[in-house]
Amino acid sequence: MKAQDRLQPHREGKRSGAKKESAIGLRLAITCLTLFLLAPWPSHAEDTRLLSVGIRGGVTGASVLGEEQQETFREYDAVATIGLPWGWYSKSGWGVGTRLIAGAGVIQETGSSGLIGSLIPVFALGSQDGRFSLDAGIGGALLSTHHFGKQNFGGPFQIAATVGVGVPLYERLGIGYRFQHYSDAGLHGSDSRGADFHMLELTYRY
């Protein structure tokens, strides 16, 4: 038996274990997020309102949470951030709140492309007006196609996890960086693979 053949079951087992751990972690995070949104927080935030709109674009890295990326992707979106009424802010205007980030755009790989839409609730630490923010959250995304070249995302629905930071650029304009991960969390079998995007954002704050 060749060494490569002997290593194959080990690699498959390692990949399966990583997917199971990822699925458990995502389910736990979703549960924590649900409990947070249902908790009776003391709210000093305003009512639900549109905080900002903008555009963003980015590319994938060489790996997907430790796994090799099979294709290189680009994503371009229009994005809107909505302030939710749960949160706590001090009199100085700094604190923690909740927001909903909605995105719609296109995902591309050399030779193929598809539409993508995402809806992600996040916790946001920073100023109440959204000028300075550090946010993180988990939501969902829909793909118009889930086959791109060699890579199979598994299905049209993807778990979307994000971490982002934003700072003011000029008056109401802002700039930011966002890491966004897409994965089916093993919902469509062990052969699927997601993508990790590194994105730059340009926003207009209301």
One Martini backbone bead per residue (centre of mass of N, CA, C, O) as a GRO file, in nm:
protein
  206
    1MET     BB    1   0.095   0.036   0.023
    2LYS     BB    2   0.072   0.352  -0.011
    3ALA     BB    3   0.127   0.636   0.164
    4GLN     BB    4  -0.110   0.798   0.045
    5ASP     BB    5  -0.329   0.585   0.116
    6ARG     BB    6  -0.278   0.587   0.429
    7LEU     BB    7  -0.343   0.907   0.460
    8GLN     BB    8  -0.637   0.946   0.363
    9PRO     BB    9  -0.810   0.867   0.617
   10HIS     BB   10  -0.681   1.083   0.799
   11ARG     BB   11  -0.771   1.330   0.639
   12GLU     BB   12  -1.076   1.272   0.646
   13GLY     BB   13  -1.098   1.270   0.957
   14LYS     BB   14  -0.993   1.556   1.003
   15ARG     BB   15  -1.206   1.702   0.831
   16SER     BB   16  -1.457   1.596   0.982
   17GLY     BB   17  -1.379   1.708   1.261
   18ALA     BB   18  -1.371   2.008   1.177
   19LYS     BB   19  -1.669   2.026   1.091
   20LYS     BB   20  -1.795   1.948   1.363
   21GLU     BB   21  -1.668   2.182   1.525
   22SER     BB   22  -1.790   2.408   1.353
   23ALA     BB   23  -2.088   2.336   1.397
   24ILE     BB   24  -2.091   2.362   1.705
   25GLY     BB   25  -1.992   2.657   1.720
   26LEU     BB   26  -2.226   2.783   1.553
   27ARG     BB   27  -2.462   2.688   1.731
   28LEU     BB   28  -2.366   2.828   1.988
   29ALA     BB   29  -2.363   3.117   1.875
   30ILE     BB   30  -2.664   3.128   1.797
   31THR     BB   31  -2.772   3.083   2.084
   32CYS     BB   32  -2.640   3.334   2.213
   33LEU     BB   33  -2.773   3.541   2.025
   34THR     BB   34  -3.067   3.477   2.099
   35LEU     BB   35  -3.043   3.537   2.404
   36PHE     BB   36  -2.957   3.828   2.371
   37LEU     BB   37  -3.216   3.935   2.212
   38LEU     BB   38  -3.418   3.827   2.455
   39ALA     BB   39  -3.306   4.003   2.654
   40PRO     BB   40  -3.355   4.247   2.922
   41TRP     BB   41  -3.232   4.518   2.824
   42PRO     BB   42  -3.094   4.818   2.894
   43SER     BB   43  -3.217   5.089   2.705
   44HIS     BB   44  -3.034   5.373   2.520
   45ALA     BB   45  -3.141   5.344   2.251
   46GLU     BB   46  -3.270   5.376   1.965
   47ASP     BB   47  -3.454   5.316   1.730
   48THR     BB   48  -3.502   5.175   1.451
   49ARG     BB   49  -3.231   5.243   1.211
   50LEU     BB   50  -3.051   5.397   0.970
   51LEU     BB   51  -2.698   5.430   0.963
   52SER     BB   52  -2.589   5.290   0.680
   53VAL     BB   53  -2.419   5.303   0.363
   54GLY     BB   54  -2.257   5.089   0.102
   55ILE     BB   55  -1.941   4.956  -0.004
   56ARG     BB   56  -1.781   4.638  -0.105
   57GLY     BB   57  -1.458   4.454  -0.120
   58GLY     BB   58  -1.304   4.124  -0.202
   59VAL     BB   59  -1.092   3.849  -0.098
   60THR     BB   60  -0.948   3.554  -0.075
   61GLY     BB   61  -0.766   3.335   0.076
   62ALA     BB   62  -0.571   3.037   0.111
   63SER     BB   63  -0.788   2.976   0.341
   64VAL     BB   64  -1.040   2.774   0.542
   65LEU     BB   65  -0.999   2.738   0.846
   66GLY     BB   66  -0.728   2.545   0.744
   67GLU     BB   67  -0.821   2.510   0.457
   68GLU     BB   68  -0.790   2.472   0.133
   69GLN     BB   69  -0.826   2.676  -0.132
   70GLN     BB   70  -0.960   2.601  -0.451
   71GLU     BB   71  -1.043   2.904  -0.493
   72THR     BB   72  -1.067   3.233  -0.621
   73PHE     BB   73  -1.236   3.509  -0.473
   74ARG     BB   74  -1.492   3.759  -0.534
   75GLU     BB   75  -1.653   4.049  -0.368
   76TYR     BB   76  -1.955   4.254  -0.433
   77ASP     BB   77  -2.124   4.516  -0.240
   78ALA     BB   78  -2.417   4.618  -0.098
   79VAL     BB   79  -2.471   4.809   0.213
   80ALA     BB   80  -2.659   4.785   0.530
   81THR     BB   81  -2.708   4.957   0.848
   82ILE     BB   82  -2.900   4.859   1.136
   83GLY     BB   83  -3.041   4.983   1.415
   84LEU     BB   84  -3.106   4.842   1.720
   85PRO     BB   85  -3.287   4.854   2.042
   86TRP     BB   86  -3.037   4.697   2.163
   87GLY     BB   87  -2.868   4.834   2.452
   88TRP     BB   88  -2.570   5.022   2.578
   89TYR     BB   89  -2.527   5.370   2.681
   90SER     BB   90  -2.364   5.632   2.762
   91LYS     BB   91  -2.348   5.975   2.792
   92SER     BB   92  -2.099   5.977   2.583
   93GLY     BB   93  -2.186   5.744   2.348
   94TRP     BB   94  -2.069   5.478   2.475
   95GLY     BB   95  -2.082   5.116   2.380
   96VAL     BB   96  -2.342   4.869   2.335
   97GLY     BB   97  -2.490   4.702   2.046
   98THR     BB   98  -2.732   4.643   1.785
   99ARG     BB   99  -2.716   4.498   1.451
  100LEU     BB  100  -2.798   4.508   1.092
  101ILE     BB  101  -2.650   4.335   0.814
  102ALA     BB  102  -2.699   4.414   0.469
  103GLY     BB  103  -2.634   4.218   0.167
  104ALA     BB  104  -2.566   4.277  -0.197
  105GLY     BB  105  -2.433   4.071  -0.477
  106VAL     BB  106  -2.118   3.943  -0.598
  107ILE     BB  107  -1.966   3.629  -0.691
  108GLN     BB  108  -1.625   3.541  -0.795
  109GLU     BB  109  -1.480   3.333  -1.048
  110THR     BB  110  -1.294   3.209  -1.274
  111GLY     BB  111  -1.565   3.173  -1.510
  112SER     BB  112  -1.758   3.258  -1.259
  113SER     BB  113  -2.091   3.350  -1.121
  114GLY     BB  114  -2.286   3.510  -0.846
  115LEU     BB  115  -2.530   3.559  -0.620
  116ILE     BB  116  -2.550   3.757  -0.304
  117GLY     BB  117  -2.703   3.727   0.026
  118SER     BB  118  -2.717   3.905   0.350
  119LEU     BB  119  -2.793   3.843   0.715
  120ILE     BB  120  -2.644   4.018   1.007
  121PRO     BB  121  -2.622   3.999   1.334
  122VAL     BB  122  -2.473   4.234   1.573
  123PHE     BB  123  -2.220   4.333   1.779
  124ALA     BB  124  -2.150   4.673   1.901
  125LEU     BB  125  -1.850   4.850   1.963
  126GLY     BB  126  -1.899   5.200   2.054
  127SER     BB  127  -2.051   5.439   1.893
  128GLN     BB  128  -2.381   5.532   1.849
  129ASP     BB  129  -2.333   5.668   1.549
  130GLY     BB  130  -2.099   5.469   1.402
  131ARG     BB  131  -1.807   5.583   1.362
  132PHE     BB  132  -1.720   5.376   1.586
  133SER     BB  133  -1.639   5.017   1.529
  134LEU     BB  134  -1.692   4.682   1.676
  135ASP     BB  135  -1.788   4.378   1.514
  136ALA     BB  136  -2.003   4.078   1.572
  137GLY     BB  137  -2.138   3.783   1.386
  138ILE     BB  138  -2.436   3.577   1.298
  139GLY     BB  139  -2.579   3.434   0.995
  140GLY     BB  140  -2.703   3.461   0.659
  141ALA     BB  141  -2.682   3.308   0.321
  142LEU     BB  142  -2.737   3.347  -0.040
  143LEU     BB  143  -2.704   3.147  -0.333
  144SER     BB  144  -2.746   3.102  -0.677
  145THR     BB  145  -2.469   2.939  -0.657
  146HIS     BB  146  -2.245   2.648  -0.542
  147HIS     BB  147  -2.070   2.631  -0.812
  148PHE     BB  148  -1.700   2.677  -0.844
  149GLY     BB  149  -1.552   2.492  -1.020
  150LYS     BB  150  -1.401   2.295  -0.777
  151GLN     BB  151  -1.610   2.435  -0.590
  152ASN     BB  152  -1.827   2.338  -0.308
  153PHE     BB  153  -2.066   2.482  -0.087
  154GLY     BB  154  -2.334   2.260  -0.093
  155GLY     BB  155  -2.535   2.524  -0.091
  156PRO     BB  156  -2.734   2.809  -0.082
  157PHE     BB  157  -2.699   2.790   0.222
  158GLN     BB  158  -2.524   3.007   0.460
  159ILE     BB  159  -2.306   3.061   0.698
  160ALA     BB  160  -2.246   3.390   0.850
  161ALA     BB  161  -1.936   3.530   0.952
  162THR     BB  162  -1.835   3.833   1.142
  163VAL     BB  163  -1.570   4.093   1.132
  164GLY     BB  164  -1.553   4.449   1.225
  165VAL     BB  165  -1.412   4.777   1.127
  166GLY     BB  166  -1.475   5.135   1.199
  167VAL     BB  167  -1.399   5.462   1.053
  168PRO     BB  168  -1.349   5.779   0.998
  169LEU     BB  169  -1.279   5.993   0.711
  170TYR     BB  170  -1.521   6.215   0.611
  171GLU     BB  171  -1.741   6.312   0.793
  172ARG     BB  172  -1.979   6.075   0.673
  173LEU     BB  173  -1.739   5.913   0.604
  174GLY     BB  174  -1.627   5.565   0.584
  175ILE     BB  175  -1.393   5.308   0.698
  176GLY     BB  176  -1.323   4.945   0.644
  177TYR     BB  177  -1.293   4.616   0.790
  178ARG     BB  178  -1.372   4.269   0.670
  179PHE     BB  179  -1.455   3.953   0.799
  180GLN     BB  180  -1.582   3.674   0.593
  181HIS     BB  181  -1.772   3.374   0.656
  182TYR     BB  182  -1.845   3.076   0.466
  183SER     BB  183  -2.081   2.807   0.559
  184ASP     BB  184  -2.257   2.486   0.600
  185ALA     BB  185  -2.167   2.313   0.854
  186GLY     BB  186  -2.227   2.020   0.716
  187LEU     BB  187  -2.526   2.005   0.585
  188HIS     BB  188  -2.402   1.880   0.281
  189GLY     BB  189  -2.151   1.751   0.384
  190SER     BB  190  -1.790   1.679   0.344
  191ASP     BB  191  -1.733   1.827   0.043
  192SER     BB  192  -1.761   2.098   0.144
  193ARG     BB  193  -1.676   2.460   0.090
  194GLY     BB  194  -1.583   2.761   0.179
  195ALA     BB  195  -1.518   3.117   0.269
  196ASP     BB  196  -1.265   3.379   0.304
  197PHE     BB  197  -1.301   3.729   0.355
  198HIS     BB  198  -1.130   4.033   0.254
  199MET     BB  199  -1.263   4.360   0.334
  200LEU     BB  200  -1.358   4.672   0.196
  201GLU     BB  201  -1.511   4.978   0.323
  202LEU     BB  202  -1.765   5.220   0.212
  203THR     BB  203  -1.934   5.479   0.398
  204TYR     BB  204  -2.259   5.627   0.482
  205ARG     BB  205  -2.366   5.841   0.733
  206TYR     BB  206  -2.675   5.945   0.909
   0.00000   0.00000   0.00000
